[in-house]
Amino acid sequence: MMSYSYQFCLKIIKLVTEQDYGIREVAKLHKISHSLVIYWLKPLISSILRQSSPSF
């Protein structure tokens, strides 16, 4: 399995979250698996969901 730099991962995440690229589109452009992009996005999504959920 290849290892990717933090900067590369961040670049991919920003393309999806800030520049409205699709996950599969970004994966194809950078010749990586779309499931890898999802794997990198999961912590961000989880964090957002935790912050927006109502506390009782």
RAGI-V441029 format. One record per backbone hydrogen bond with DSSP energy under -1.0 kcal/mol. NH is the residue of the N-H (numbers start at 0). CO is the residue of the C=O. Records with the same first field share a line. If there is no record, write none. Layout:
NH = CO + CO
This chain:
8 = 4
9 = 5
10 = 6
11 = 7
12 = 8
13 = 9
14 = 10
15 = 11
16 = 12
17 = 13
18 = 13
20 = 14
25 = 21
26 = 22
27 = 23
28 = 24
29 = 25
31 = 26
36 = 32
37 = 33
38 = 34
39 = 35
40 = 36
41 = 37
44 = 40
45 = 41
46 = 42
47 = 43
48 = 44
49 = 45
50 = 46
51 = 47
52 = 48
